[in-house]
Amino acid sequence: MKFFYFSVWLLFAGSAAAAASPSCGGRPIKLAFFEYGLYFSHGKGIDRDLADALQRKSGCRFDLVVQARARSWHDLKSGQLDMALSALSSPERDAFAWFEPYLWIKNVAVLPRDVAQRVEDSASFLARPQLVMGVVRGFKHGEEQDGWIDRLRRENRVVEYVDADQLFRNLAAHRVDGVIADSLVYRHMLKPAELEAVTVQDWTPAASGAPVNVVLSKARFPKAEADAWRGMIGEMVADGTIRTILRHYLPDDEADKLTRP
């Protein structure tokens, strides 16, 4: 009798474990990158290493593509794309996608030094109508930051670019007066001499790090399947997999900071 109960328990446990495993489905999982600093650049980066780790851990086949961020959001909503990385959530996006964080970043304002001499916070930037902000089309920066950008957009003071390369080239050329980015991006996108020519300001000093997420299309993943993927990603954060990836690109102390809220 004890053996019977033990066998039933093993069967139940095995079924539960199987139910918790991510489902691959009947076709490869289409996952998109976009060129954005240390996250992904010319086929390498944190997100490429994360995608490789997801494939190994899940055993699923992935179809990896590179495309503009605005295109990715369109395709996630329509179901033409299954996953993307380096994503921030928003109420609008929550309607068509699931999110699971894998690191936490702080976006800051990156300004040419001559602009920084006249600007000390978002209010002083907003108060100078000649100043314009550059952004990547379709990119979110955080609720508070996007609030300023929306106000600037209403005043025709936002210039949109298709990718981060264009954004930072135009910042370095003084065609825009500032960008909002995190250290994984601006440290990679700006050359050493260009870094010397900018000033970094924290315009949200009371805010903690914002979660950067793996995003899954609701058109591809029902909630139960999405929960299994999200659980696996959470395990990769908890067991140090993500921290190990970050340490290939960053000093240990900075990598440790980015893997907790």
Summary of the structure (lengths in Angstrom):
residues: 261
radius of gyration: 20.8
end to end distance: 48.6
largest distance: 81.9
contacts: 790
relative contact order: 0.18
helix: 45%
strand: 21%
